[in-house]
Amino acid sequence: MRVTIIGAAGLLGKYLLREWTGDEVLGVDLPEVDIRDAQLVDRLVAQTRPDWIVLTAAYTDVDGCESHSGLAFATNCAGAINVAQAASRNGSRLMFISTDYVFDGTKSVPYEVDDRPNPRSVYGRSKAKAEAGVLQVLPNCCIVRTSWLFGISGKCFPDTILKLAETRPELQVVNDQRGCPTYARDLARAIVRLCRTNAKGIVHVTNLGDCTWFELAAEITRLAAVKATIRPTTSDQFVRPAERPKYSVLSSASLESRGISMPTWQDAIRDYVTERRRLATI
């Protein structure tokens, strides 16, 4: 199987290149290909003729999207549709990585794949519009929604918390936003399995269980044996340009129905801390 990963220099892309063995895998990113350029994308896909394209490239600065909406939609929506059209012309399957931020956060039970998107931020709207556009071009594509992604070699919440804890005796973290942390390594492994089983439709892929940002920070610092005190606070004390959903827990039913299970988020954080320590000693 030939696979092209677009966005290979990103957090998830790096784990995909590391975890994907036994197939012919090509990773590309800027400046090789800019998904906003339809001709460049079409040329890449025509030359490589992959069986699967995994699109991880995106403008993921959620707050930055609020002030750069043109860039957000050009990259996250129009860019994704460019890739879908190139895949369609060349007979390739497409897996598009989306987000829990397509939902408004008003539910109190996990979101299912058929719940209606109602994003509250520019980032969420750009991804929701992309989902619709990609499905229109490629009805048999696979859309993977994930959330609260973390891992080594990329900006993420656990890394930020551990770095701040090195210099501050106390950290305040919001305790009124609930979601599912997702280790990029576990997500990458699930993506490989989904591609190998020719998955189609929308699938929610996160680590099992849910927590608040405060609960996540507390677990990170506990496992890392950091002395900083983590205290809960509310979102209105940390106003951000982009509105975050209060509750964006994604149901695991769509993944489990395909025979794939994920580790708990607590196990994932433990593995992340172990990986971080190991790399620090190399």
C-alpha positions in Angstrom: 0.0 0.0 0.0 1.3 3.5 -0.9 0.5 6.2 1.5 1.2 10.0 1.3 1.0 12.0 4.5 0.4 15.7 3.8 1.5 17.6 6.9 4.3 15.3 7.8 6.3 17.9 9.7 3.5 18.5 12.2 2.9 16.8 15.6 0.7 14.0 14.3 2.6 13.7 11.0 5.8 12.9 12.8 4.2 10.1 14.8 2.6 8.7 11.6 6.0 8.5 9.9 7.4 6.8 13.0 4.5 4.4 13.6 3.7 3.4 10.0 5.7 0.4 9.0 5.2 -2.3 6.4 3.9 0.1 3.7 5.4 2.5 1.3 5.0 5.8 3.1 5.9 9.3 1.8 5.7 12.4 4.1 5.4 15.9 2.6 5.0 19.3 4.0 5.8 23.0 3.3 7.6 24.2 1.2 7.2 21.0 -0.9 3.5 21.4 -1.1 1.1 24.1 0.0 -2.5 22.6 0.1 -3.8 26.1 -0.8 -2.2 25.6 -4.3 -4.5 23.2 -6.2 -2.0 22.7 -9.0 0.8 21.8 -6.6 -1.5 19.3 -4.8 -2.7 17.8 -8.0 0.9 17.4 -9.3 2.0 15.7 -6.1 -0.9 13.2 -6.1 -0.5 12.5 -9.8 3.2 11.8 -9.4 3.0 9.6 -6.2 -0.4 8.0 -7.0 -1.0 6.9 -3.4 -3.6 4.4 -2.3 -4.3 6.6 0.7 -3.7 10.2 1.4 -3.7 11.2 5.1 -4.3 15.0 5.4 -3.0 16.3 8.7 -1.9 19.7 7.4 -4.0 22.6 8.9 -3.8 26.0 10.4 -4.4 24.9 14.0 -3.7 28.1 16.0 -7.3 28.4 17.3 -6.9 32.0 18.6 -4.9 33.0 15.5 -7.7 31.9 13.3 -10.0 34.5 14.9 -7.8 37.3 13.5 -6.7 35.5 10.3 -10.0 34.0 9.2 -9.0 34.2 5.5 -5.9 32.1 6.1 -7.9 29.7 8.3 -10.5 29.0 5.6 -8.0 29.0 2.7 -5.9 26.3 4.5 -8.4 24.3 6.5 -11.3 24.3 4.1 -10.2 25.2 0.5 -6.9 23.4 1.0 -8.7 20.3 2.2 -11.0 20.4 -0.8 -8.0 20.8 -3.1 -6.6 17.5 -1.7 -10.0 15.8 -2.0 -10.3 16.8 -5.6 -6.8 15.6 -6.4 -7.5 12.3 -4.7 -10.7 11.9 -6.7 -9.0 12.6 -10.0 -6.3 10.1 -9.2 -8.3 7.3 -7.6 -6.8 7.7 -4.1 -8.6 7.2 -0.8 -8.5 10.2 1.6 -8.4 10.4 5.4 -9.1 14.0 6.7 -8.2 14.9 10.2 -10.8 17.1 11.9 -11.6 18.3 15.4 -14.0 18.3 18.4 -14.3 22.1 17.9 -16.9 21.5 15.1 -19.3 21.1 18.1 -20.7 23.9 20.2 -20.2 22.2 23.6 -23.8 22.4 24.8 -24.3 18.7 25.3 -23.6 16.9 28.5 -23.1 13.4 27.0 -20.5 12.4 24.5 -20.9 13.6 20.9 -21.7 11.0 18.3 -20.5 11.1 14.7 -24.0 12.0 13.5 -24.5 14.9 15.8 -24.9 18.2 14.0 -21.8 20.4 13.9 -22.4 23.9 15.3 -18.9 25.5 15.8 -18.4 28.6 17.9 -14.9 29.6 16.6 -13.4 30.4 13.2 -11.2 27.4 13.5 -14.2 25.1 14.2 -16.2 26.7 11.3 -13.3 26.2 8.9 -13.0 22.5 9.8 -16.8 21.9 9.7 -17.1 23.5 6.3 -14.1 21.4 5.2 -15.8 18.2 6.4 -18.9 19.0 4.3 -16.8 19.9 1.2 -14.6 16.9 1.4 -17.6 14.6 1.7 -19.2 16.2 -1.3 -16.2 15.5 -3.4 -15.4 12.1 -1.9 -18.4 10.5 -0.3 -16.3 7.4 0.6 -13.6 9.4 2.4 -12.8 8.9 6.1 -13.0 11.8 8.4 -11.3 11.3 11.8 -12.3 13.8 14.5 -9.9 14.0 17.4 -9.3 16.4 20.4 -6.8 17.8 22.8 -3.9 16.4 20.9 -0.5 16.1 22.6 2.9 14.5 22.0 6.6 15.1 21.8 8.2 17.5 19.3 5.4 19.9 19.0 3.5 22.6 20.9 0.9 21.0 23.2 -0.8 21.5 26.5 1.3 19.0 28.6 4.5 20.4 27.3 3.4 24.0 28.2 2.3 22.9 31.7 5.6 21.1 32.4 7.7 24.0 31.2 5.7 26.6 33.2 5.9 24.4 36.3 9.7 24.5 36.2 9.6 28.3 36.9 6.3 28.9 38.8 5.4 27.5 42.2 1.6 27.7 41.3 -0.4 27.4 38.1 -4.1 28.2 37.6 -5.9 26.0 35.0 -9.5 26.1 33.9 -11.7 23.5 35.3 -14.9 24.2 33.4 -14.0 22.8 29.9 -14.2 19.0 29.5 -12.8 16.9 26.7 -10.8 13.9 25.7 -7.0 14.2 25.7 -5.4 12.3 22.8 -1.8 11.1 22.5 -0.6 11.6 19.0 1.2 8.2 19.1 -2.1 6.4 19.9 -4.0 8.4 17.3 -1.4 7.5 14.6 -1.7 3.8 15.4 -5.5 4.0 15.1 -5.2 5.8 11.7 -2.9 3.1 10.4 -5.5 0.5 11.3 -8.3 2.5 9.8 -6.5 2.9 6.5 -5.6 -0.8 6.3 -9.2 -1.7 6.8 -10.4 0.8 4.2 -12.5 2.8 6.6 -15.0 5.3 5.4 -17.3 7.8 7.1 -16.8 9.8 10.2 -14.9 8.3 13.1 -14.1 9.8 16.5 -10.6 8.9 17.7 -9.5 9.9 21.2 -8.0 8.3 24.2 -10.7 6.8 26.5 -12.2 8.8 29.3 -12.6 12.5 29.7 -11.3 15.3 32.0 -11.0 19.0 32.4 -7.9 20.9 31.6 -7.3 21.3 35.4 -7.6 17.5 35.9 -5.2 16.9 33.0 -2.6 19.4 34.3 -2.8 17.8 37.8 -2.2 14.4 36.4 0.7 15.6 34.2 2.5 17.2 37.1 1.9 14.3 39.4 3.4 11.8 37.0 6.3 14.1 36.2 6.9 14.6 39.9 6.7 18.4 39.5 6.3 20.4 42.7 4.2 23.2 41.3 0.7 23.5 42.8 -2.1 23.3 40.3 -5.2 25.3 41.2 -8.6 25.3 39.4 -10.1 28.4 37.9 -12.8 29.3 35.4 -12.8 30.2 31.8 -14.0 33.8 32.5 -10.7 34.4 34.3 -8.8 33.5 31.1 -10.6 35.1 28.3 -9.3 34.0 24.9 -10.0 35.4 21.4 -11.7 32.1 20.3 -14.6 30.6 22.3 -13.9 27.0 23.4 -16.7 24.4 23.8 -17.4 23.8 27.5 -18.0 20.1 26.7 -16.5 18.4 23.7 -16.2 14.8 24.7 -16.3 12.5 21.7 -18.0 9.1 21.9 -15.7 6.1 21.2 -18.6 4.1 19.7 -17.7 4.7 16.0 -14.1 3.5 16.6 -15.0 0.5 18.7 -17.5 -0.6 16.1 -14.5 -1.0 13.8 -12.8 -3.3 16.3 -10.3 -0.6 17.5 -9.8 0.4 21.1 -7.7 3.2 22.6 -5.8 3.4 25.9 -7.2 5.6 28.6 -6.0 9.2 28.7 -4.3 8.5 32.1 -2.2 5.7 30.5 -1.5 7.9 27.5 -0.2 10.7 29.8 2.0 8.2 31.6 3.4 7.0 28.3 4.0 10.6 27.2 5.9 11.5 30.4 8.0 8.4 29.9 8.8 9.3 26.3 9.6 12.9 27.3 12.0 11.6 30.0 13.7 9.1 27.6 14.3 11.8 25.0 15.7 14.2 27.6 18.4 11.6 28.4 19.5 10.9 24.8 
